[in-house]
Amino acid sequence: MKKLVSIVLPAHNESGNVGVIKNRIQECFPFESYDLELIFVNDGSTDDTMEQLYKLSQEDKSVFYIELSRNFGHQCALKAGLDYAHGDCVISMDCDMQHPPELIKPLIEKWEQGYDIVYTCRAESETASYMKRKTSNAFYHIFNSFSDVQIEKGTADFRLMSRNVADVFKRFRENDLFIRGMIKWMGFRQAHIDYEPNERFSGTTKYTVRKMLRLAVHAVTSFSVRPLYLAIYIGFGLSLLALLYLPYVLYSFFYSGHYAYGWGSVILTIVFFSGLQLCVLGVIGLYLGKLFIQVKDRPLYIVRSSNFDNVPA
């Protein structure tokens, strides 16, 4: 009996891509050795992506769709697809053609060699915009500097997980998902494959600079409390500077005769330290906010419709 390979593809306004990626995957897939399960997750698309997916599922019984009730975000859409997948291994990839379908076979080959997780690392593309390259490099630098988990530069959400890993991952229910970090944190036997991204087939990228910065904050605060330690170190450092300033204050008071001269410097000092206190309180508030959201234990996504017979537990 052939092993089943599940491929999860989140889709948000990807009407022009879903049919193309489906055909391209099937052209590259080793059907002689494995069965295929294609799982498209419609993440609250506002175009006719859902209509295209329904049509594909009617034409091809290996195509499955999960329609979410609204846009929950790329990471939650990935989680939904991974929760529903039945394969002996599960591959996740984007459906904009930037993740080369030709890598599916090498990913499977690595898995057959005994690796539980096979992830991909994107080579820096000269065709990418200057801002895209800089923000991407800054993201990995910030994450690795502050996080207890280290991930390679260019690590993508294009990866393979064994059935055992996928079952463990299904039990995760934390908010602010950063799956790249979670996969690295899980351990198991891991290997990576380098690749050069293709050009997006159609549509526009969904990851803006603002979303990249937001993802960086979520990623760091999900895997480390180092920002809280940084706030403590800053507080101790400023207290030390204040103590070093004390001899000058005393000298000015007793000998110079112009103590408290210069209201501008006083106002500047007050504004600086007030802003610093707000930043520190913001870091603490961010962690408290994450706890507030987590304890409510709301579902990470809501499924509006699907052509799966069995709903995962």
Buried (B, 14 or more C-beta within 10 A) or exposed (E): EEBBBBBBBBBBBBBBBBBBBBEBBBEEBEEEEBBBBBBBBBBBBEEEBBEBBBBBBEEBEBBBBBBBEEBBBBBBBBBBBBBBBBBBBBBBBBBBBBBBBEBBBBBBEBBEEEBBBBBBBBEEBEEBEEEBEEBBEEBBEBBBEBBEBEBBBBBBBBBBBBBEBBEBBBEBEEBBBBBBBBBBBBEEBBBBBEBEBBEBBEBEEBEEEEBBBEBBEBBBBBBBEBBBEEBEEEEEEBEEEEEEEEEEEEEBEEEEEEEEEEEEEEEEEEEEEEEBEEEBEEBEEBEEEBEEEEEEEEEBBEBEEBBBEEEEE
